């Protein structure tokens, strides 16, 4: 359930070219006074431009959160070398080496989690109304429980916090709360807790204390010794498998299928299951000598005549693109666009 390094995205930066036009001479008549110059009218911002500006600001706030939380790793003189080492382990899919030290974990978080956090914010807010409703805290009661399987590296945590902050009621206290639990097999506790603390202290407005909270749980969710009901509360509103499902299938297709089938038995009607995976080869699953699209395999497992789930959203290839083509983003490390596969299921 550890994360893989996403593929590099392409960012195009256009040069700004300023064209100077030759002014035409003005004809003047001595007997007449010149008309006063009129200031050009300023056009009010369109709704689209206002939304784009707000998205850019929100994205930079997320990047600042990562930069502030991990100031010490960013100050390492050998950071670039460390990132290359982690990247090499990930390329070889040697996850025990990639995530084997605290230094590697922090390096992974600051390099690859920010792009995903930006993507997850967009997904939580824009994918479909059912997912967005989970993060509403106005005119709601109780706590919305969110379980992020494989979410130890903090991208889901920050994406959820960003969606929560975006939907906070203005001028009044929130009546609902959001709680995130990340379940992962690697020891992400230290970087995860650091992000969670910064979110609660500096990112969520002080006028909304206690509206957001998070915990990390180190467990192998495929292990048969782990009671699923001890990890996932019945009242859970959203379960996420974000860039994790392929790795679960690669560990054990049988255990992963059993996990998916068991989810319906521990959650209540209306719970959502959100699955994202890299579009392309990572959204396929090898079964014997045959290769199946992950969407078909998931739907075969969760739907059907006696299925306990219904599909409410799905696409085999969508893009998340950095706002302002990445030009307005402030972050010292590379950020990527992301192309992903998505499915949303709802418990019947």
KOLMITOR-511547 format. One record per residue (C-alpha): x, y, z. Coordinates in steps of 0.05 Angstrom, whole numbers, padded with zeros to 5 digits, always signed. Example, Ala and Ser with C-alpha at 12.3 -4.5 7.8 and 13.67 -1.06 7.14 Angstrom:
KOLMITOR-511547
+00246-00090+00156;+00273-00021+00143;
//
This chain:
KOLMITOR-511547
+00000+00000+00000;+00059+00045-00006;+00057+00097-00061;+00092+00092-00127;+00128+00150-00161;+00082+00181-00212;+00106+00190-00283;+00135+00257-00301;+00085+00305-00332;+00099+00356-00385;+00095+00430-00371;+00101+00481-00427;+00124+00551-00410;+00111+00603-00464;+00157+00663-00469;+00124+00729-00456;+00133+00773-00517;+00119+00847-00513;+00104+00879-00580;+00116+00954-00586;+00071+00987-00638;+00094+01052-00672;+00046+01107-00650;+00011+01148-00703;+00021+01224-00699;-00040+01262-00674;-00068+01318-00716;-00079+01380-00674;-00114+01446-00689;-00088+01506-00651;-00158+01535-00645;-00185+01474-00609;-00168+01445-00543;-00148+01373-00538;-00200+01327-00511;-00182+01298-00443;-00155+01228-00444;-00205+01177-00421;-00182+01120-00377;-00197+01052-00408;-00254+01016-00375;-00232+00958-00332;-00272+00896-00346;-00298+00859-00285;-00267+00791-00276;-00307+00735-00307;-00331+00677-00264;-00281+00632-00298;-00222+00678-00285;-00243+00687-00212;-00248+00612-00203;-00180+00602-00235;-00149+00654-00190;-00180+00622-00128;-00155+00553-00149;-00085+00580-00159;-00086+00613-00090;-00112+00549-00058;-00059+00508-00093;-00003+00553-00069;-00031+00548+00002;-00024+00473-00004;+00047+00478-00029;+00065+00526+00027;+00037+00475+00077;+00086+00422+00051;+00144+00471+00049;+00131+00496+00119;+00120+00427+00150;+00183+00398+00120;+00231+00457+00126;+00286+00412+00154;+00286+00361+00097;+00284+00419+00047;+00348+00447+00078;+00388+00383+00067;+00448+00396+00022;+00441+00326-00006;+00366+00330-00019;+00373+00321-00094;+00417+00260-00086;+00368+00231-00035;+00309+00241-00082;+00347+00206-00138;+00361+00147-00091;+00287+00141-00072;+00266+00148-00145;+00313+00091-00164;+00283+00045-00111;+00213+00063-00135;+00231+00049-00207;+00254-00020-00187;+00191-00027-00144;+00235-00041-00084;+00187-00008-00035;+00221-00035+00028;+00284+00003+00007;+00247+00065-00018;+00208+00072+00048;+00259+00040+00094;+00284+00102+00130;+00253+00166+00159;+00296+00207+00111;+00269+00170+00051;+00197+00177+00075;+00203+00253+00083;+00238+00259+00016;+00182+00220-00018;+00129+00264+00015;+00159+00330-00006;+00173+00307-00078;+00111+00266-00098;+00055+00280-00049;+00043+00354-00067;+00022+00339-00139;-00025+00286-00115;-00053+00330-00060;-00070+00383-00113;-00103+00329-00155;-00142+00300-00096;-00168+00369-00076;-00196+00376-00147;-00226+00306-00146;-00259+00315-00078;-00289+00382-00098;-00306+00370-00172;-00314+00296-00188;-00386+00288-00167;-00435+00317-00116;-00437+00254-00074;-00363+00257-00060;-00363+00332-00048;-00420+00326+00002;-00375+00285+00048;-00333+00347+00061;-00391+00393+00078;-00391+00418+00150;-00446+00470+00145;-00517+00449+00165;-00491+00379+00183;-00483+00343+00248;-00434+00292+00274;-00368+00271+00243;-00356+00248+00172;-00307+00190+00176;-00259+00182+00117;-00215+00120+00110;-00155+00126+00063;-00125+00058+00048;-00053+00068+00028;-00056+00141+00047;+00005+00145+00093;+00045+00194+00050;-00003+00250+00066;-00032+00269-00003;-00102+00245+00016;-00096+00279+00083;-00078+00346+00052;-00129+00339-00004;-00184+00325+00046;-00163+00384+00089;-00163+00429+00028;-00232+00406+00008;-00257+00417+00079;-00227+00487+00082;-00257+00505+00015;-00327+00486+00038;-00325+00516+00108;-00385+00561+00123;-00370+00635+00119;-00385+00678+00180;-00410+00621+00223;-00383+00561+00260;-00385+00494+00225;-00434+00445+00255;-00402+00382+00226;-00332+00353+00231;-00285+00315+00185;-00240+00259+00210;-00189+00224+00166;-00155+00157+00181;-00098+00135+00136;-00082+00060+00137;-00015+00040+00108;+00036-00016+00116;+00097+00030+00117;+00117+00072+00177;+00090+00139+00155;+00070+00161+00225;+00122+00216+00234;+00111+00255+00168;+00036+00243+00171;+00030+00269+00242;+00073+00330+00224;+00026+00347+00166;-00036+00336+00209;-00009+00381+00264;+00007+00437+00215;-00061+00431+00183;-00097+00439+00249;-00051+00494+00274;-00040+00536+00212;-00081+00513+00153;-00153+00506+00179;-00178+00574+00202;-00172+00586+00277;-00245+00607+00275;-00263+00534+00262;-00226+00496+00317;-00234+00421+00317;-00270+00418+00250;-00215+00374+00221;-00174+00318+00252;-00133+00258+00228;-00098+00195+00251;-00049+00146+00221;-00056+00071+00229;+00001+00026+00210;-00030-00040+00187;-00027-00088+00129;-00100-00086+00109;-00092-00150+00068;-00067-00190+00128;-00120-00241+00149;-00104-00228+00222;-00130-00156+00218;-00205-00151+00234;-00233-00102+00183;-00286-00076+00230;-00231-00053+00278;-00201-00009+00223;-00263+00017+00188;-00320+00046+00231;-00391+00029+00208;-00407+00103+00201;-00352+00114+00149;-00377+00158+00093;-00319+00152+00045;-00265+00099+00033;-00209+00118-00015;-00161+00074-00055;-00119+00126-00090;-00062+00099-00132;-00062+00038-00086;-00107-00014-00119;-00057-00039-00170;-00005-00050-00116;-00056-00088-00074;-00073-00132-00133;+00002-00144-00146;+00011-00166-00074;-00048-00214-00076;-00107-00214-00123;-00144-00263-00079;-00134-00222-00015;-00151-00157-00051;-00216-00187-00079;-00233-00212-00009;-00220-00142+00019;-00265-00109-00032;-00321-00159-00019;-00314-00151+00056;-00322-00075+00055;-00397-00079+00046;-00403-00119+00111;-00371-00065+00155;-00401+00000+00128;-00471+00027+00125;-00516+00043+00067;-00492+00105+00028;-00417+00096+00042;-00375+00114-00019;-00315+00077-00047;-00269+00121-00090;-00216+00087-00132;-00163+00125-00171;-00105+00094-00208;-00055+00117-00261;-00088+00111-00329;-00055+00060-00375;-00017-00001-00353;-00027+00012-00279;-00103+00008-00289;-00098-00063-00315;-00093-00127-00274;-00058-00191-00296;-00099-00254-00282;-00061-00315-00305;-00041-00302-00377;-00097-00252-00388;-00098-00177-00375;-00162-00144-00351;-00180-00071-00345;-00185-00053-00272;-00253-00022-00282;-00282-00087-00309;-00251-00126-00252;-00276-00078-00198;-00346-00077-00228;-00347-00153-00234;-00327-00157-00160;-00373-00104-00131;-00433-00103-00176;-00474-00159-00206;-00542-00188-00189;-00526-00198-00115;-00477-00140-00109;-00478-00093-00050;-00453-00033-00089;-00475+00011-00147;-00429+00051-00193;-00445+00125-00193;-00384+00153-00230;-00330+00124-00275;-00280+00142-00328;-00220+00104-00355;-00178+00166-00368;-00183+00236-00340;-00132+00291-00332;-00114+00335-00274;-00074+00393-00300;-00036+00442-00256;-00070+00509-00250;-00042+00565-00294;-00001+00510-00330;+00042+00509-00267;+00071+00578-00281;+00038+00611-00221;+00055+00556-00171;+00110+00568-00120;+00147+00504-00101;+00221+00488-00105;+00211+00417-00133;+00178+00391-00196;+00103+00383-00200;+00065+00341-00250;+00000+00337-00286;-00035+00271-00274;-00076+00225-00319;-00119+00177-00279;-00172+00123-00280;-00231+00133-00233;-00290+00095-00205;-00339+00115-00150;-00384+00062-00118;-00440+00071-00067;-00461+00020-00016;-00533-00002-00027;
//
